[in-house]
Amino acid sequence: MTSQAPLNGRKALVTGGSRGIGAATARRLAQEGADVAVTYVHGKEAAQEVVRDIEALGRRAVALRADAADAAEAAGAVHRAAEALGGLDVLVNNAALGLMQPLEDMSLADVDRLIAVNVRGVFLASQAAAALMAPGGRIVTVGSCITQHVPAPGGTLYAMSKSAVVGLTKALARELGGRGITANVVHPGPTDTDMNPADGPFAAGQAAMTALGRYGTAEEVASAVAYLAGPEAAYMTGAELSVDGGHAA
């Protein structure tokens, strides 16, 4: 490994890697030397664009359709990625659903699907990845600033799901530490993506909740994920790293 390519030779899977934080993370890992697989559900063209960008860097890439809400696909994507790349060293659990609405308006179907994607899918992917990883493996999960500070009503289900992966990550750190595999969480704050644009109708209020008074970029979050995936973070596990502009301050 070199300082210019700390992930040289590493093989990574980024779930939900066709857009937003996932796409930025996939590109950043490739810039640092990794071969990268990304999953998508509906964004096939966007995922293929990410693949082309990675290949232009001289790295291998593959786009895999996989719905994290489907138990078989959530775990199967890990095995498919490892088969395509020749192994797996890094798993980035990024695929997630967001749902912000009053408690009384949430249906059982809402609860089941969000938990299936945001919690069960993360567990199953992590379980499958852990079985494949050698010492030095990395599991990084994208959480949310809402686990540390819920600023307004409507976030009950989403906050619950993202808080669940914090507990999962801490347990994974204990389960896998003896094998030299780390597990950590990155908590983004308001971040400029297609789903939550910095010029959207709710952006001013969200930006005002941060200490810096602005949205973050997907690339800023991706840099934290890449750090946790790299060799310099070898002594970090079970940790929560906030990239939230001071949302929780």
N, C-alpha and C positions, 0 to 999 in steps of 0.2 A: 504494500500500500504506500501511496505517496500523499503528501499534504494536499496536492492538487486533485487527487482522486481517492479519497479515503474509503470509498466503497467499491474500489476496483475489484472485479471478479465476484461481487456479491449478487445474489439473486433475490428480487423483492416482488411482493404482491401488494398492490394498493387497491382495496375494494372501493367501488364507487369512484373510479379514477378517470371518468370521462369529462369531468368539469369541475370548476370551483377549486376547493382546497385539495381534492383528490388529484386532479389534473396537475396542479402546481406541484404537488408532492411527487408525483410520478416523474415529472420533468426534472425536478431538483435532484432526486435520487440518481437519475441517469446522468446528470451533469457531474455528479460526484463519483461516477464510474459503475453504477449498478445496471444490470439487466432487469427489466421491469415488466411485469404483467399487470394489467388493469382489468377490473370488471365493470360492467355496465348493465343496465336493464333496458332503457329506451334509447340512450344516446349512442347508437352504433357509429354514426358518422363522426361524432365528437371524439369517441374513443379511438377510432382509426386515425384521427388527426394527431392525437397524443402519441400513438404508436409511430407515426411518421416523424414527429419531432424527435422522439427518442432515437429512432434509427439514424436520423441525420447527425446525431452525436456519436455515432459509431457503436451504439449499444444494441443489444437484442431487445425486442419488445413484442408483446402479444396482447390482444384484446379478447376477453372472454365474457360472453353473456352469462350472467348469473344473478339471480334474484335472492338477496340475503333473507327474504321472508320465507323462502323455501328451505327447509332444513337440509335436504340432500344437496341442493345447489350451494348453500353456504359453505358446507364442508368440502363438497366436490370441487369447488373453484380452487381451493388450496392445492389439492392433488393435481388438478389440470395445470395449474401454474408451475408447479414443481416439475411436472413431466415436460412441459414446453421449454422450460429454462434449464433443466438439468439439476434441479435442487431448489431449496428455499432457505434463505438466511434471514429475511426480513419480512414481517407481515405488518402492514398498516391497515388497521380496521377503521376505514373512513366512511363506508356506506352507512347512511342513516336517514331516517325520516324526521321531519320537523312538524310539530302540530301545536299550535297555540290557540286555544279557545276555552271558553268558560267550562268549568268542571261539569256543570249539569248538561252540557251539550255533547259530551263525549259518549259515543256508543261503545258497546262491547267490541264491535268490529274494529273501531279505532284503537282500542286498548290492545287487542290481540295482534293487529298488524304492526303497530309501533313497537311493541315488546318483541315481536318476532324478528324484526330487523335490527333494532337498536341494542337488544340484549341477547336474545338467543342466537342470532346470526354471529355476533361478536364472539360469544362463547364457543360455538361450534367451529368457527374459523380458527380461533386460537387453539382449541383442542387438537384440530387436525394439523396445524402448523407445528405445534410443540412436538408432535410425534415424528416430524420430519427433520427438525432442526438439530444441528450439531452445536457444541459449545461456541459461544459467540453470537448465537441467534438473538434476534430482537423482535419483540412484539410491541408495537406502538398503536394506541387507540386514540382516536380523536373524540374528545369529550365535549364539554361546553362550559362557558363561564357561568351558566345558569345553575350549575351544581354548587357554586360558591356564593352566589348572590342572585336571588330571584327578585327582579326589580318591579314586577307588576303581576296582577292576576292573569290566569290563562295558561300558565306554564306547568301545571301540576304533572301531567302525564310525561311531558318531555323531560322535565327535571328529574322525575323518578327514574326514567330509563337511563339517562346519562349518569345519574348518581350510582346506578347499579353497576355500570362498567368501571367505576372507580373501585368499588369493592372487589369486583372480578380481577382487576389489574393487581391490586395488592395481594390477593390470594395467589395469582399466577406468579408473582415475584417470589413468594415463599415456595410454591410448588416446583418452580423451575430454576431457582437460584443455584441449587447444588449441581445443576448441569451447565452452569455458565450462561444461561439464557435470561435476558432481562425483559421486563414488562413495565411500561410507563404510559402515562396519559398526557396528552396535550389539550389544554382547554382554550379554544379560541374565544375571543370576544366578538362583538359585531364585526363581520368581515365582508368585504365587498365581493359578492358573488352574484350569479344570475338569480339565485333564490332570495337573496337579501341585498339588493344593490345599494350602493352608497348614495344614490340619488333617488331612492324609492320613497314612498309616502311615509314610512315610519323611521326613516334614516336619521332625521335630525334628533329625535328623542333618544334613539339608541346611542348615537354619538355623544350626546350630552351626558349619558350615564358613565362614560369613561373619563379617566383623569386626563387623558390626552386630548379629549374632545374631537376625536375622529374615528372613522372606521379603520380597521386593519386591512391588509391585503392578503390574498391567498398565499402569495410568495413569502410573506413574513411568517405565516403559520408553517408553511412547508419547511422553512429553514430550521425551525425547532424540531420538527419531525426528523429531518435529515440528521440533525445533531444527535438525537436519541438513537438513531439507527447506526451511528458511526462508532469508531473505536474510542473516541474521546469520552463517550458516555458509558464506558464499560462498568463504572462503579455506581451508576444510577439505576435503581430498580425500585418498583413500587411507588414511584414519584409522580406528582402532578405538576406539570409545567404550564403556567398560565401565559398565554399570548393574547392579552385582553385589553391592552391600553389602560390598565388600572380600573377595569370594571368592578373588580372585587375589592379595591382599595378602600 
